[in-house]
Amino acid sequence: MPQEAWSNKRERQYEHVKENERKRGVSTKRAKEIAARTVNKERARKGEAEQSSRLSRTDMSSGRRGGKRSGTSGPRGRTKEQLYNEAKRMNISGRSRMNKQQLQRAVDRRK
């Protein structure tokens, strides 16, 4: 997915991010997407992109963020998928018909 608008530095950054994602076990398609998004966001932050969103320019850099939005904490807590998988490990019946709030209550009751 490297683009003509990217500098040599951004091409190296793309390859580096892509390789690291592959080492973590992410699929090739997903690794390419993550790498391209990372490079594009850094280009926006540095003013290298012609167009960019306000969030891309003002948000914390993806390198510094390092998983702070992984869904494990914060105001919304774990994701529905994370709660579902935890309920599955706990053998909670009826979990497939539960919404996020119901899953949260069921998991919390079992702890």
Secondary structure, 3 states (H helix, E strand, C coil): CCCCCCCHHHHHHHHHHHHHHHHCCCCHHHHHHHHHHHHHHHHHHCCCCCCCCHHHHHCCCHHHHCCCCCCCCCCCCCCHHHHHHHHHHCCCCCHHHCCHHHHHHHHHHHC
